[in-house]
Amino acid sequence: MRLCMRIAEQDVRMTLSSLLGSHHTTTLRRRGVAAAALLALASWPLVAAPTSGDPSVRLSSNENAFGFSPKAKARLLEVIDSGNYYNHNETGELIKLCAKHEGVPEDYILPTPGSGPVLLMTAAAYGKPGVNVVTAAPGYPQLTSAFEKHGGSVKYVRVNAQYGQDFKAMLAAIDDKTAIVYVCNPNNPTGVLADPDELRRFIFAVPKDILVFVDEAYLELSDKGLAANTASAFVKARKNLIVSRTFSKGYGMAGLRVGYGIGHPEVLEKLKAFYMGPPSYLASVAGQEAIKDQGFLEENRKKYREVRDYVCKEFDRMGIQYASPQGAFIYFKTKVKGTELVDKMKQSGVLITRFRTPGITDDSFDEWSRVSIATKEEMDVFLGELAKVLGKT
């Protein structure tokens, strides 16, 4: 059924594209009901597949299997013919919408292709020999790895007994050489969400001359959502604070590359010395429509919660331990080493991942792996193959 739908929709899009190639969308609309139907079909969500052609079930990169806003897709089709112009105004419009969404002035927003560039620019701006960044272990390594490449060092603080951020220990790890404290919330790979009150107290307890970076790549997907947990509300009260946001996860736009940093203009100015440029014209257009289409984001959030809960119940039934998941993935423990499990699952056509754990000096995380949340059908394939590998029914 899914394959038939995909072929049918691709045929519609090919027809639509050929029409758009010779006439603009406004002309197409004048052609009556059939043309209008084509435009409507163009806004349907595709059961899409990666362009690699790899038939594996991809549960290793936290990609959103539920797709992105149909309104963004329709808008992309309308404006694609303007791709021969720079269209810098679209970046400006994206900034306006992001600023409104966050409740900050426009100069507090730095648009980027995904949130990764915000992490890398921060590492470049602050990393140098003789300084350190304090962060959780296990944790997301993009900022910390780049920080080390620029000559800085990393002070790892082991996650607490619930596999979440240990803020008390992180505060204790700060010294006179600390330049950044990096918090990924929910933490990646453990998926555990920080208590918002504890996070707030931590942010304001860090010495004012130290930058606090809060990476909220998965926060929209948490049970209570963005508004109840975001640290972006504090950027006007604490100058040395950056919050990063991406459209790759909740909004389902990993391939389009849209994101932004939120921070005081003077702090963002430090990053601009290493600025890699804004999202592309089409990415900016898609981002605008996505952020306006909060209804679709809520639908995605609902799907994530339902499938996440379903997999957790299956893990409970199978006797598999896992950290409390609040993002696009679940961190789980088996009696098989993570590296071995990843290899065996790959042989079965299912891609999961084994996160490196720098800062962990014992073997306590060797048997942990991370699986991305996808459709229930894809998770059933994962669960079935996992049961085979583990010798369970």
Helices and strands as residue ranges (DSSP letters): H 2-22, H 25-29, H 33-42, E 57-58, H 70-79, G 80-82, H 89-102, G 106-108, E 109-112, H 116-126, E 132-137, H 142-149, E 153-158, H 167-173, E 178-184, H 196-205, E 211-215, G 219-221, G 232-234, E 241-246, E 259-263, H 265-272, H 281-292, H 294-318, E 321-322, E 329-333, H 338-347, E 350-351, E 368-372, H 376-390
